[in-house]
Amino acid sequence: MKKLILLMSALLTFHHSPGEGTLNKKERKFAAKYLESSMKQLFKGIEDLTSEQWNYMPTDGGWSIAGACEHLLIAEQSTHMLITKKILTNTALKEAPDNPITDEQVIEFIRDRSPDRRVKTAPPFEPRGSLKSPADFIKQFKAARSQHIDFAKTSTAHMKDFFYDSPAGKISAYQWLLVAAAHAERHFAQMQEVMQEANYPK
């Protein structure tokens, strides 16, 4: 994690401007590394959970770890489809915002779990109890995340020329990849809060 922080500090000083087209080497490296590291952090934190820990419901009425993981999986799969099938195929989305948000701002906005940044997710992203275990989640999420990583490494699409609304504002298709990585960090922090509850199974 320390290496990731250093990498972020170095690479986020580079801000792309609308119209630059395809990703450069620094952006590819950063996006791929960030997607990989946030996935590994998440897997390490949940892979050994018991069934009781996996399904424990927090006292505040929020999601269990199983529920949070299912939400992450749905969002991960949906984000890849959003980028590749909706954003990058619509030339009407080439209009850049007047005040572009930086990569660093996108990441910090998504990771921020302060009370005023917590919103109820849309119904399609609500968990429905479909995941049986951490292993079940890890297998499916790894496949979904691999699509993002491969896309960041190899795509020749002009990801910095297309913009679409997000919780952080209108952002580029490239920044949507960063949203996916930061989203995993956001909900892993939520899971850690559940694990710290007094009644959480030991």
Backbone torsions as a table, in degrees:
resi	resn	phi	psi	omega
1	MET	NA	-35.8	178.0
2	LYS	-61.5	-40.0	178.7
3	LYS	-64.0	-37.8	179.8
4	LEU	-64.2	-42.9	-179.9
5	ILE	-61.1	-42.2	178.3
6	LEU	-65.1	-39.7	179.4
7	LEU	-65.1	-42.2	179.0
8	MET	-62.7	-43.4	-179.1
9	SER	-60.4	-39.3	-177.9
10	ALA	-74.9	-43.9	-172.4
11	LEU	-83.5	-27.6	-178.0
12	LEU	-77.0	-4.1	172.5
13	THR	-74.9	-14.0	177.6
14	PHE	-93.1	115.2	179.9
15	HIS	-111.6	125.8	179.1
16	HIS	-84.7	156.4	178.5
17	SER	-112.2	152.2	178.0
18	PRO	-54.9	142.2	176.2
19	GLY	94.6	1.8	-177.8
20	GLU	-84.7	-8.3	172.0
21	GLY	77.3	-124.3	-174.7
22	THR	-72.4	163.9	-178.1
23	LEU	-74.7	145.7	172.4
24	ASN	-90.2	176.7	-175.5
25	LYS	-61.7	-38.9	-179.3
26	LYS	-64.0	-43.4	-179.0
27	GLU	-67.4	-41.7	177.1
28	ARG	-60.2	-46.9	-178.3
29	LYS	-62.4	-45.6	-178.5
30	PHE	-63.8	-49.2	-178.2
31	ALA	-60.5	-45.7	-179.2
32	ALA	-63.1	-44.9	-179.2
33	LYS	-65.3	-40.8	-178.9
34	TYR	-67.7	-42.5	177.3
35	LEU	-62.4	-41.1	180.0
36	GLU	-68.3	-46.6	-174.4
37	SER	-68.7	-39.2	179.4
38	SER	-68.5	-31.6	175.6
39	MET	-68.1	-46.8	-178.5
40	LYS	-63.8	-39.7	178.0
41	GLN	-60.6	-44.2	179.5
42	LEU	-63.4	-48.2	-178.5
43	PHE	-61.5	-43.0	-179.0
44	LYS	-61.8	-34.1	-176.8
45	GLY	-77.2	-19.8	-174.1
46	ILE	-121.0	-12.6	-169.4
47	GLU	-61.4	-27.6	-176.8
48	ASP	-103.1	13.2	-178.4
49	LEU	-67.6	141.9	173.6
50	THR	-77.2	169.7	178.5
51	SER	-60.7	-39.1	-179.9
52	GLU	-65.2	-42.2	178.8
53	GLN	-67.7	-42.2	-178.7
54	TRP	-59.5	-39.9	-174.7
55	ASN	-101.3	1.6	-179.0
56	TYR	-58.9	130.0	179.4
57	MET	-96.3	122.7	-178.8
58	PRO	-65.7	156.3	-175.4
59	THR	-68.8	-20.3	-179.2
60	ASP	-83.0	2.5	178.9
61	GLY	84.0	6.3	179.7
62	GLY	-77.7	-170.9	-177.7
63	TRP	-73.0	148.9	166.9
64	SER	-71.4	171.3	175.7
65	ILE	-62.4	-38.2	176.6
66	ALA	-59.6	-42.7	179.6
67	GLY	-65.7	-42.9	178.8
68	ALA	-63.8	-38.4	178.8
69	CYS	-67.6	-39.5	178.4
70	GLU	-64.3	-41.1	176.2
71	HIS	-59.2	-43.7	178.1
72	LEU	-60.6	-42.3	-179.7
73	LEU	-64.0	-45.2	179.2
74	ILE	-60.9	-45.8	-178.8
75	ALA	-64.8	-39.8	-178.9
76	GLU	-62.5	-46.9	179.6
77	GLN	-65.7	-40.1	-178.6
78	SER	-68.9	-37.2	-178.4
79	THR	-65.7	-39.1	178.3
80	HIS	-63.6	-42.0	177.7
81	MET	-65.6	-39.3	179.3
82	LEU	-59.9	-48.2	-178.1
83	ILE	-64.9	-50.6	-171.0
84	THR	-82.3	-31.9	-173.7
85	LYS	-104.1	-20.5	-176.2
86	LYS	-115.1	-51.2	-175.1
87	ILE	-72.3	-54.4	-172.7
88	LEU	-75.6	-5.6	179.0
89	THR	-104.4	2.1	-175.1
90	ASN	-116.8	103.5	-178.0
91	THR	-65.8	-17.6	177.8
92	ALA	-68.5	-15.2	-178.6
93	LEU	-92.7	15.4	179.2
94	LYS	-85.7	0.9	179.6
95	GLU	-80.1	114.7	-177.4
96	ALA	-75.8	148.4	176.7
97	PRO	-67.7	155.3	-179.9
98	ASP	-64.6	-36.1	-179.9
99	ASN	-125.2	83.1	-177.3
100	PRO	-58.5	139.0	177.0
101	ILE	-86.8	141.9	-178.3
102	THR	-77.5	163.1	177.5
103	ASP	-58.6	-43.0	-178.8
104	GLU	-62.4	-40.4	179.3
105	GLN	-66.2	-38.5	177.1
106	VAL	-59.6	-49.2	-178.2
107	ILE	-61.8	-47.8	-177.7
108	GLU	-65.3	-35.9	179.3
109	PHE	-63.8	-47.1	-177.6
110	ILE	-68.4	-38.9	-178.4
111	ARG	-71.5	-23.3	-173.9
112	ASP	-69.0	117.1	179.2
113	ARG	-108.0	24.8	176.4
114	SER	-64.6	155.3	-173.5
115	PRO	-51.6	-37.6	-177.4
116	ASP	-77.8	-4.3	177.8
117	ARG	-108.7	11.1	179.4
118	ARG	-102.2	120.3	-179.1
119	VAL	-130.3	154.9	178.2
120	LYS	-73.9	131.6	-178.6
121	THR	-71.8	158.6	178.2
122	ALA	-68.9	149.7	-177.3
123	PRO	-48.3	-40.8	-178.7
124	PRO	-63.5	-17.3	-177.5
125	PHE	-102.5	5.1	177.6
126	GLU	-75.2	138.0	176.5
127	PRO	-68.0	147.8	-178.9
128	ARG	-125.1	12.0	177.7
129	GLY	80.4	29.1	-175.3
130	SER	-86.8	-16.7	-178.3
131	LEU	-89.6	130.9	-175.9
132	LYS	-87.1	-29.8	-172.5
133	SER	-164.3	167.7	173.7
134	PRO	-56.1	-39.6	-179.4
135	ALA	-63.1	-38.5	177.9
136	ASP	-62.3	-46.2	178.5
137	PHE	-63.1	-48.6	-176.5
138	ILE	-57.3	-43.9	-179.6
139	LYS	-61.0	-46.9	-176.5
140	GLN	-73.5	-40.2	-178.2
141	PHE	-69.2	-38.1	179.0
142	LYS	-60.2	-40.2	178.5
143	ALA	-65.2	-41.4	179.9
144	ALA	-68.9	-43.9	-179.2
145	ARG	-66.8	-33.4	178.7
146	SER	-60.6	-32.2	176.8
147	GLN	-63.4	-43.1	177.7
148	HIS	-63.0	-45.7	-177.3
149	ILE	-63.7	-46.5	178.6
150	ASP	-62.0	-39.6	179.9
151	PHE	-64.2	-43.3	178.9
152	ALA	-62.5	-37.4	-177.1
153	LYS	-76.5	-32.6	-167.9
154	THR	-121.3	-17.6	-173.3
155	SER	-65.1	138.9	174.4
156	THR	-102.3	9.1	178.8
157	ALA	-63.9	150.1	179.3
158	HIS	-82.8	70.0	-172.8
159	MET	-65.0	-20.0	-178.6
160	LYS	-91.8	2.0	-178.8
161	ASP	-104.1	-7.9	-177.2
162	PHE	-114.7	137.5	-174.3
163	PHE	-130.8	141.4	-177.2
164	TYR	-147.6	146.9	-177.8
165	ASP	-63.1	143.9	177.3
166	SER	-143.4	172.8	175.4
167	PRO	-58.1	-24.8	-179.3
168	ALA	-91.4	-1.7	-176.3
169	GLY	117.9	-171.0	179.2
170	LYS	-78.5	119.0	-174.4
171	ILE	-129.2	164.8	-178.8
172	SER	-77.1	164.0	176.6
173	ALA	-59.8	-37.3	176.6
174	TYR	-60.9	-43.1	-179.3
175	GLN	-67.5	-23.4	173.8
176	TRP	-65.1	-29.7	173.6
177	LEU	-64.6	-39.6	179.0
178	LEU	-68.7	-32.7	175.0
179	VAL	-60.2	-43.8	-180.0
180	ALA	-59.4	-44.2	-179.7
181	ALA	-66.1	-45.8	-178.7
182	ALA	-68.0	-31.3	179.0
183	HIS	-62.1	-38.9	177.1
184	ALA	-64.1	-40.0	177.7
185	GLU	-65.2	-41.2	-178.8
186	ARG	-58.6	-48.0	-175.8
187	HIS	-81.3	-21.2	171.7
188	PHE	-67.1	-37.3	175.7
189	ALA	-62.4	-38.6	176.2
190	GLN	-62.0	-42.9	179.1
191	MET	-63.1	-38.7	178.6
192	GLN	-64.6	-34.1	176.1
193	GLU	-63.9	-40.8	177.9
194	VAL	-63.4	-42.4	-179.3
195	MET	-63.8	-23.0	-177.2
196	GLN	-88.8	-4.1	179.7
197	GLU	-66.1	148.0	-177.4
198	ALA	-61.0	-35.1	-177.1
199	ASN	-90.6	1.4	-179.2
200	TYR	-64.0	131.7	-177.9
201	PRO	-58.3	135.5	179.8
202	LYS	-99.3	NA	NA
